[in-house]
């Protein structure tokens, strides 16, 4: 059980709790996806390829899963070697490529997706609809502050304007 830290500054307590929550959720996901011979990141990449307005490229996937492009490329290399995804040349830009999920990848995704939804529902089942809405609002605020911190010089207004609530990095809301 993680240590409950007590700080005089409430921001530090919340910060530590965010980290511990993220780590606990990550462990749950890794244990779940290991049953399907996937990692949590591989599952996220399969989901991104499936739900990004096709065809998906590595940059879109990196944006969708909020990871750097280099780490996505390394994971995709392993996924391609394992037969989960296939690279195809982009007909509009021969230097670039698109990613598609193979039949094997579709099968892995199909088997793991329902269990992933069950995990999410189980971890959040003790929150009311109102609490979920409040939590979502608060986490979005923190996320936008972090994005603004990473992208120095841009205001929150510019960041929010760039992130259309209906389409985020090629992902159409409502597909999941």
N, C-alpha and C positions, 0 to 999 in steps of 0.2 A: 504494500500500500504506500503510495507516495506520501511524503512528509507534508503536512499542512504548515506552510510558512505563515508567520504572523509578522506583518510589517506595520510600521506606524503610518506609512504613506499608502493610502488605498490603491493607488495606481500600481504599486509594486505587488500587492496581493493579487490584484486582477491579472497582472502580467504573468505572474507565476502560475496562477490557475489556468490561464489560457494555454501556456506551455504544457502543463501537466495534462490538460484535457486533450490537446492535440496529440500528445504522445500516447495517451490511453486509446484514443480513437484509432491512431495509426496501428497500434498493436492488434486491436480487434480486426481491422481490415487485413493486415498481413496474415493473421491466423486464418481468417475466412478464405482469402484468395489462394493461400497455399494449398487448400483442399482441392483447388481446381488447376493446380500447377501454374499459377499466375502470381505476380506480385501486384500490390495495390496500384503501382504506377502503370504496369502493363494493362491492367483492367481499365484504368482511367484513359489510357491512350486508345484502347479499343473502343471505348464509349465515345471519345472525341471523334475518331474517324467515322464512326457510325452516325453521329448526330450533328456534326458540322455539315453545313450545306456543301454537298460533294462537288468536286473532289477535294479532299483535304490535303494540305501540304504541311510539312513539319513546323513551319512558323505558326500557322494557325493552331496546330495541336499544342505547341509550347505556350501560346497565349491562353488556350482553353484550360490547360491543366496548371497554368501559372508556374511554369518551370523554364529554365533557360534552354535555348535551342540545342546546345552541346549535349546536355543530359538526355534530351529527347532523342537525339540522333543515336546515342549509345544504346539506349533502351530499344529503339526501333531496330537497330542492327541485330540485337539478340532475338527480338521478336520475329524478324525476317528469317533468321537462321533456324528458328523453331517452327517456321511455317505458319505463323499467326497473321502476318501481314505481307503484302507484296508492294514493291516500289514500281511505279510506272512513270515514264517520262511525261512531262507536261508538254502537250502539243503546242502550246502558245509560247513556251520558253524552254527550249531544249536543255538548258543548263539546270533546270529545276525538275523536281519529280513530285508525284502525288502518291498518296498511300491508300491502299484498299485493304479491307479485311478479307482474308482467305476463308474458305469453307471451314477449315479447322479453327480459325480465329472466331468465326461466327458461332461455332458450336461451343467453344470455351466461354464466349460472352453470354450466350443464351443460358448456359448452365450456371454461371456465376451471378448474373444480373438479378435474378429473383432473390437469391440469398443476400445480395448486397442491399436490396430494398428492405428485406426483413431485418437486417442489421440496423439500418437507419431508423426504421420504425421502432425497433426495440430500444435503441439508445435514447430516443426522444419521446417514448411513450408516457413518461411521467410529466410532460409539459402540456399545459392546456393550449388551445389554439391561440389565445391571447398572449400567453407566454412565448410561444413560438414566434409570433409576430414581433413582439418586443425584442426577443433575442436576435432575430434576423435584422431588425433595424439597427440595433446596437453594433452587431458584428459588421454590418455594411459600413457604418461610420468609421469603425476602427480600420477596416480594410482600405477605405478610401484615404484615410490619413497615412497609412503605410505606403500606398501607391504614390501619394503626393510626396512623401519623404524620399522614395526611390527616384521619382522623376522630378527632381528639383527644378524650380522655375515654372512649373505648371500649377495653376490654382485648382482647387477642388472643383470649381465650376467648369473648368476646361476638361478635367478628367471625367466628370459626370456627363458632360455633353458628348464626349467621345463614346461613352458606354451606353448606347441605346438600350433601354430596358427590354425591348423586344428581341434584339439581336445583339448578342455579346460574342465577339470573335467568331462570327459565322454560325453560332448556335442559335437556333430558333427556339424561343421559350415555348414551353408546352409540349415538347416532344417526349419528355420523360414523365 
